[in-house]
Structure formats: structure tokens, C-alpha cells
Amino acid sequence: MKKHFSFACIMFFAMLVFGCAEREVGTQNTKLNKEEVYNLMLLRTPFYVSAATRESSSGTEDLMLDTLSRIYQNNVFFVFYEDYVNFYAGTPTENDTIPATARAFTLNSRISLPTNITHKWDDEKGTVSLKFSGVSSYFPMLRDNQTAYLDTESFNLTESYNPASGGVPPSMKFISKENDPKLGEVTYTFTLKPMWMYYKDPSQQVFANYVVY
């Protein structure tokens, strides 16, 4: 697999998993603690897009079945900074010491590249909102002001995880809703899972190996 791929393709993937959103999301009963959420999200780990679906009156569509989406799923790993989202580039790697259900990747964790995605805390909803701002010159089909919200009911990030414990692997979901003229209300849901670094050659500062459960 090529180590370098076009930024336009990367932004296409970002549009798919983040930008399938509209401006409204349903009311959520649970409010999260801002400090606790950001302590787990910001600058701690890259995130792997493990699932993306679109649900409407016609059924549920698995967006990750698209061949192009799966390619970028294996190459783009999102990182949350203070108020914006960047990504690390990477590729799958082999590791016969991890569980069969886990995946391993080698990431360039020294350099993070920009997206046009920002995030902020929504006090009223008690959760995080993600938003596209402006139109990307690399991928002009991105629409302005698209927003998705962190699902408070299923938020499950932890500081560490031991797969031997049998617990549910950490993850977080973002949800957005839009009204389609033909399908009515459409709900987009995508799941991000944290990645855990397990090896970094001390002789270099660029690449590191991560596992996602």
C-alpha cells in the first residue's frame, strides 16, 4: 500500500464519517462532565473509525462497506486537539501477540495533518459537537456548518484497557440527523475507538505501533 495518498482522498473520508451530518440532533437525557470527557479525548491517543452507518425509513446502510472508505479507514486516524481535529497517517501492520479481534497499525505520530473539523463543548446538551467550517479547497464538495454530536448515552472512554478483563472495549459515537426530501429523517452514526501504543523504536521519533480493540 502506498504510504502517501492525496489529501483530497483523505478529506473525502473525513466527509464520510464526520460530514454526513446536518444541524440538528435529537434530545439526549444524559449530560457528560466536560473536564472528564476532554481529559480522555484530547492529545491522549489517535482514534480509529470502526463503524459508520446511515439509518432511514428504507433501512440501515453500512457506510464502511464501500471499498474506498475501507481503504481510508486503514490510513486515517483522528487526533483531538484543544479545539480542532487533525489526523495521523498510517498503515496496517502484523502483530501475532494481540487478540484475533484486535487490529495493529503503524502510525506517523510525529506529524499530524489538518482537517477543517473543529469541536467545542455544548453546555446545553452537555456534550461535544463537531463542525465543518468553510469549504475545503482540497475537496470542495464539503458543505459548510455540518454538525455532529457525541452520544452521551454510549460514551465509553477509559484511561486504559485490558482485553483479558472481558470488558467492553472503549469507544465513542457521534450522531447527526438530517431531513431528506425522499427518505425523511436520516440518522448518521459513526464510532471511534481509541488506539493504544504498544511499541516505538527508541532510535527514532517518527513511527509508533498501535493496537485497537
Buried (B, 14 or more C-beta within 10 A) or exposed (E): EEEEBEBEBBBBBBBBBBBBBBEEBEEBEEEBEBEEBBEBBBEBBBBBBBBBBBBBEEEEBEBBEBEEBEBBBBBBBBBBBEEBBBBBBBBEBEBEEBEEEBBBBBBBBEEBEEBBBBBEBBEEBBBBBBBBEEEBEBBEEBEEEBBBBBBBEEBBBEEEBEBEEEEEBBBBBBBBBBEEEEEEBBBBBBBBBBBBEEEBEEEEEEBBBBBBB
